[in-house]
């Protein structure tokens, strides 16, 4: 680059007349391992030749690899628009009888950018002897299906599709003890 062009570029940048055109993709929910490349360019008028053809300068290519950012949430699913009213309305079952199964639907949501394995376990501290808690995958209607599970694989959501691959629906089944005196 000629010395006059370098000085012209510096002058244009200082004057704020250069226009950079980065091509960075949004890192939000971009899957880990994705490569993002960027080349910036600036077009400016040479102050020594104000009627001449505008000059263009480009940067070196910068390559960035998205790092893993694991994260998930377990959300109470009640069929309302927000799907998460448990914070203001706890699940309360009244009139339960010995041996009754109480089911509660949840959505496990991958809000990170890597596939995760999530262990499912309930804190049963203080629960009556004989009470069990199991987890099942949910069918389209929200009913438990298949064998009980103790973990699940939570795929990363692909932001390029309309489907939300990062959500797995599950059902928690609490079986009350058959002898309430225990």
C-alpha positions as CSV (number, residue, x, y, z in Angstrom):
1,X,0.0,0.0,0.0
2,X,1.3,3.4,-0.9
3,X,2.2,5.8,1.9
4,X,-0.4,8.3,0.7
5,X,-3.1,5.6,0.7
6,X,-2.2,4.5,4.2
7,X,-2.5,8.1,5.4
8,X,-5.8,8.6,3.5
9,X,-7.1,5.4,5.2
10,X,-6.1,6.7,8.6
11,X,-7.6,10.1,7.9
12,X,-10.9,8.6,6.7
13,X,-11.1,6.3,9.8
14,X,-10.4,9.3,12.1
15,X,-13.0,11.4,10.4
16,X,-15.6,8.6,10.7
17,X,-16.3,8.3,7.0
18,X,-15.3,4.7,6.6
19,X,-18.0,2.0,6.6
20,X,-17.0,-1.4,8.0
21,X,-19.0,-4.4,6.8
22,X,-18.5,-7.3,9.2
23,X,-20.1,-10.6,8.5
24,X,-20.2,-12.0,12.0
25,X,-23.1,-14.4,12.8
26,X,-24.9,-14.1,16.1
27,X,-23.3,-16.4,18.7
28,X,-26.6,-16.8,20.5
29,X,-27.5,-20.5,20.4
30,X,-24.8,-21.1,17.7
31,X,-23.7,-24.7,18.2
32,X,-20.3,-25.3,19.8
33,X,-17.6,-25.9,17.3
34,X,-19.1,-23.7,14.6
35,X,-16.5,-21.7,12.7
36,X,-17.3,-18.0,12.1
37,X,-15.1,-16.1,9.6
38,X,-15.0,-12.3,9.3
39,X,-13.3,-10.0,6.9
40,X,-14.0,-6.3,7.4
41,X,-13.7,-3.8,4.6
42,X,-13.7,0.0,4.5
43,X,-14.4,2.2,1.5
44,X,-13.2,5.8,1.6
45,X,-12.4,8.8,-0.6
46,X,-8.8,9.7,-0.9
47,X,-8.5,13.3,0.4
48,X,-5.7,13.9,-2.1
49,X,-8.1,13.0,-5.0
50,X,-11.6,13.9,-3.9
51,X,-13.1,13.3,-7.4
52,X,-11.3,10.0,-8.0
53,X,-12.6,6.5,-7.5
54,X,-13.2,5.6,-3.8
55,X,-10.5,3.3,-2.3
56,X,-11.3,0.1,-0.5
57,X,-9.2,-1.7,2.2
58,X,-9.9,-5.1,3.7
59,X,-8.7,-6.7,6.8
60,X,-7.1,-10.1,7.2
61,X,-9.6,-12.9,7.7
62,X,-10.4,-13.6,11.3
63,X,-11.6,-17.1,12.2
64,X,-13.4,-17.8,15.5
65,X,-14.6,-21.1,16.8
66,X,-17.7,-21.1,19.1
67,X,-16.8,-22.6,22.5
68,X,-19.2,-24.9,24.4
69,X,-21.6,-23.1,26.7
70,X,-23.7,-25.8,28.5
71,X,-26.9,-24.9,30.2
72,X,-30.4,-26.3,30.8
73,X,-33.6,-25.7,32.7
74,X,-36.4,-27.9,33.9
75,X,-39.7,-26.1,33.3
76,X,-43.1,-27.0,34.7
77,X,-45.5,-27.6,31.8
78,X,-49.2,-26.9,32.4
79,X,-50.5,-26.2,28.9
80,X,-50.6,-22.4,29.3
81,X,-48.9,-20.0,26.9
82,X,-45.9,-19.4,29.1
83,X,-45.6,-23.1,30.2
84,X,-44.0,-22.1,33.5
85,X,-46.4,-21.0,36.1
86,X,-45.0,-23.2,38.9
87,X,-43.2,-20.2,40.4
88,X,-46.6,-18.6,41.3
89,X,-48.8,-21.7,41.5
90,X,-47.2,-24.7,43.1
91,X,-48.5,-28.1,42.1
92,X,-50.8,-29.2,45.0
93,X,-52.7,-32.5,45.1
94,X,-55.4,-32.8,47.7
95,X,-57.5,-35.8,48.6
96,X,-54.8,-38.3,47.5
97,X,-55.2,-41.9,48.6
98,X,-52.6,-44.5,49.5
99,X,-51.0,-46.0,46.4
100,X,-52.1,-43.2,44.1
101,X,-49.9,-42.1,41.3
102,X,-49.5,-38.3,40.9
103,X,-48.1,-37.2,37.5
104,X,-46.6,-33.8,36.7
105,X,-45.4,-32.8,33.2
106,X,-42.1,-31.0,32.7
107,X,-40.1,-29.8,29.7
108,X,-36.3,-30.1,29.9
109,X,-34.9,-27.3,27.9
110,X,-31.3,-27.0,26.5
111,X,-30.5,-23.3,26.7
112,X,-26.8,-23.9,25.9
113,X,-25.1,-24.8,22.7
114,X,-23.9,-28.4,23.2
115,X,-25.7,-31.7,23.5
116,X,-26.1,-32.6,27.2
117,X,-26.9,-35.7,29.3
118,X,-29.1,-34.7,32.2
119,X,-29.5,-37.0,35.2
120,X,-33.1,-37.1,36.6
121,X,-33.4,-37.6,40.4
122,X,-35.9,-36.3,42.9
123,X,-35.0,-35.1,46.4
124,X,-37.1,-37.4,48.5
125,X,-35.8,-36.2,51.9
126,X,-38.6,-36.4,54.4
127,X,-40.8,-38.5,52.1
128,X,-42.9,-41.3,53.5
129,X,-41.4,-44.8,53.4
130,X,-42.6,-46.6,50.3
131,X,-43.1,-43.4,48.2
132,X,-41.4,-43.6,44.8
133,X,-40.5,-41.0,42.2
134,X,-40.0,-42.1,38.6
135,X,-39.5,-40.2,35.3
136,X,-40.8,-41.1,31.9
137,X,-40.6,-39.6,28.4
138,X,-43.9,-38.0,27.5
139,X,-46.0,-38.8,24.4
140,X,-47.6,-36.0,22.3
141,X,-50.5,-35.8,24.8
142,X,-48.1,-35.4,27.8
143,X,-48.7,-39.0,29.1
144,X,-45.8,-41.2,30.4
145,X,-44.5,-43.6,27.8
146,X,-42.0,-46.5,27.8
147,X,-39.9,-47.6,30.7
148,X,-38.8,-45.3,33.5
149,X,-35.6,-43.3,32.8
150,X,-32.9,-41.9,35.1
151,X,-31.3,-39.6,32.5
152,X,-31.9,-38.2,29.1
153,X,-29.9,-36.8,26.2
154,X,-30.8,-33.2,25.5
155,X,-29.9,-32.2,21.9
156,X,-28.8,-28.7,21.1
157,X,-31.3,-26.6,19.3
158,X,-30.5,-25.9,15.7
159,X,-31.2,-22.2,15.1
160,X,-31.5,-22.8,11.4
161,X,-34.7,-24.9,11.7
162,X,-38.2,-24.0,12.8
163,X,-38.3,-27.1,15.1
164,X,-37.1,-26.7,18.6
165,X,-34.9,-29.7,18.9
166,X,-33.6,-28.5,22.3
167,X,-36.7,-29.5,24.3
168,X,-37.5,-32.9,25.7
169,X,-40.9,-33.4,27.4
170,X,-41.0,-35.7,30.5
171,X,-43.5,-36.8,33.2
172,X,-42.7,-37.2,36.8
173,X,-44.7,-39.9,38.5
174,X,-44.9,-39.9,42.3
175,X,-46.4,-43.1,43.7
176,X,-47.7,-42.7,47.2
177,X,-47.1,-45.5,49.8
178,X,-49.8,-48.0,50.1
179,X,-49.6,-47.9,53.9
180,X,-49.9,-44.2,55.0
181,X,-49.0,-45.1,58.6
182,X,-45.4,-45.6,57.7
